[in-house]
């Protein structure tokens, strides 16, 4: 397994991982109509907009490649604005179902955390759906549950 910083040409593969993991992980959390509306092309465009079209963006990404060079997971993070409770945020961690529980998640989080530390961060925060079974993964890495917020996804709280 190779963990590396992403290249722009990875974004279609990243979009595929993003859509596929939402479908497999959130099928009982997020409305099915919303999941069906998420396409690889649309998600790729969102990543391009998120990483390149936002002049205030400072988000970075690492990808995990399998032995064939296919992107099978990714994670993103960034420093937070001054005055935030936490110095930095891990925004995403998505790994294709067949590659979960293999150490890739830990390796991706470690890569993001090391880069954040290099950028001066001392702590970080991430958000996850309370119903997400992966919450125990974050706790295993030393994460602590913070306050709960309600968000709305496709009309459902």
RASULNOR-V379331 format. One record per run of one state. SS is the DSSP state (A for helix, B for strand, O for the rest). FROM is the first residue (numbers start at 1). TO is the last residue. Records with the same first field share a line. If there is no record, write none. Layout:
SS->FROM-TO + FROM-TO
//
This chain:
O->1-1 + 6-7 + 26-31 + 38-39 + 54-59 + 66-70 + 80-87 + 96-96 + 100-103 + 119-123 + 126-134 + 141-152 + 154-155 + 157-157
B->2-5 + 60-65 + 71-79 + 88-95 + 124-125 + 153-153 + 156-156
A->8-25 + 32-37 + 40-53 + 97-99 + 104-118 + 135-140
//
